[in-house]
């Protein structure tokens, strides 16, 4: 009999307290909408032959999509690990980690500041990048003064860490 691999451990979902609250609010809203969506699907089913009933198919699709969103959010919340912002002790060994705000400088003098968060809360246009993004992954674990290297389509880029908050 072939051996089966055990199921993989679910990956942690790193979120700030605000991100967790936002997910919980969305979950509550979706659960509140569910009975109404089920009633709409039931009402559309009463119109007759379901195989040619576009209203039923559309209502059923919305109901399924909402249920999938609920399951996804529940799984994310079950595996949520809160990122503590601003609770690090100041020391000369401070390193970049989830929740850190990092100022970096390129070889040509360009400066950028990013906050490192989990994948669900990223917004690069607002300076929030994921710890799994190429730059975020290169920064995590580094100290002030270290160089983070990333490979891009235009070649290798180097960024010096000038400040960690």
GITARA-V178391 format. One record per backbone hydrogen bond with DSSP energy under -0.5 kcal/mol. NH is the residue of the N-H (numbers start at 1). CO is the residue of the C=O. Records with the same first field share a line. If there is no record, write none. Layout:
BEGIN
NH->CO  CO
END
This chain:
BEGIN
13->79
14->12
15->13  81
20->16
21->17
22->18
23->19
24->20
25->21
26->22
27->23
28->24
29->25
30->26
31->27
32->28
33->29
34->30
35->31
37->33
38->34
39->35
40->36
41->37
42->38
43->39
44->40
45->41
46->42  43
47->44
48->45
52->49
53->50
54->52
57->53
58->54
59->55
60->56
61->57
62->58
63->59
64->60
65->61
66->62
67->63
68->64
69->65
70->66
71->67
72->68
73->69
74->70
75->71
76->72
77->73
78->74
79->75
80->77
81->13
83->15
84->82
85->83
94->91
96->142
99->116
100->97
102->100  114
103->163
104->102  112
105->160
106->110
107->158
109->106
112->104
114->102
115->127
116->100
117->115  129
121->118
122->119
123->128
126->123
127->124
128->123
129->115  127
131->117
133->130
137->133
138->134
139->135
140->136
141->96
142->139
144->94
145->161
146->143
148->159
150->157
152->150  155
155->152
157->150
159->148
160->105
161->146
162->103  160
163->103
165->101
END
